Amino acid sequence: MQQIPVKTDEHLRELIDYKDISFPLETWDDLYTSFPDYTLNCHWHDAFEFGTVVKGELDFYTEETCLRMKKGDCIFVNCNVLHMAKQVNPGEPAEMIGVGFPPSLFPDGSIFHKYFQPVMNMQLQGFCTEASDLHGINIARFIEDICRIPDDVYGYELQALSLSSRLWLETLAYISEKNHSFLIKETPPHHGAMVRQMISYIQEHFAESITIRDLTEHAHVSRSECFRSFHRYTGKKPMEYINEYRLLQAAGLLRETNLSISEIGSFCGFCSSSYFGKLFREKYGISPLEYRKGLLPTFDCP
């Protein structure tokens, strides 16, 4: 199975390819076995995001918070919030369907200012509803209904807009009923920007020797804050994240180029072929050569 990460720019902003830029609404069906390391990589966007788990379990990260999500649970992610997700059990495929749309889907007027801007202005990362929650049940149903509309059917935009409005109204009802007690931990905006800076630096310089000092100087943070921030936002230590990003790039080169394994290891910043091979096997369960031959681990779907 081809493994494709989320496409982002150098600032980790997702490059969303809307089918119709004049009607910016996106739906998706993410099977996590199709992502490198079963992980939806760290990113953000200016769209509201809704998702519901239809199979397996996920650890969903929004800024500092990690939420364990099971089948039927729903997630809402506010605009401009750094987030990622990972399949909990490699042997149990996880799947999430979702809907995303930017505020510009709704005209800038009284409706936008009354119903959308207040949520955008909150120090709100998002929320998660359990499968048994009544609002969560309705949110999941609206997500599923939007995803089921054929995008080539006449009236698609009107149907999708109607259901998106109902989805948003259910979101506002949940916020109002919970009286903000559901809010995921508020985080000063500069924390997210700081992590984006360090991750962007890693993505730009992964082929070079990177030290913790390089990261702290680039983001203007202390060593301890560097470690704390990486753990909050990614669940990993900085060097662990660096090596995993290098392995991700190496896996892509193994699939897409004829470079030798030693050349790929060197290009991706590993000090030796043996060290590259050791980390690759620990991560993927097979050697780089086996990976190149397409001998990927497979799992039986229930």
Buried (B, 14 or more C-beta within 10 A) or exposed (E): EEBEBBEBEEEBBBEBEBEEEEBBBBBEEBBBBBBBBBBBBBBBBBBBBBBBBBBBBBBBBBBBBBBEBEBBBBBBBBBBBBBBBBBBEBEBBBBBBBBBBBBEBBEEEEEBEEBBEEBBEEEBBBBBBEBEBEBBBBBBBBBBBBBEBEEEEEEBBEBBBBBBBBBBEBBEBBBEEBEEEBBBEEBEEEBBEBBBBBBBBBBEBBEEEBEBEBBBEBBEBEEEBBBBBBBBBBBEBBBEBBBBBBBBBBBBBBEEEEBEBBEBBBBBBBEEBEEBBEBBBEBBEBBBEBBBEEEBEEEEEE
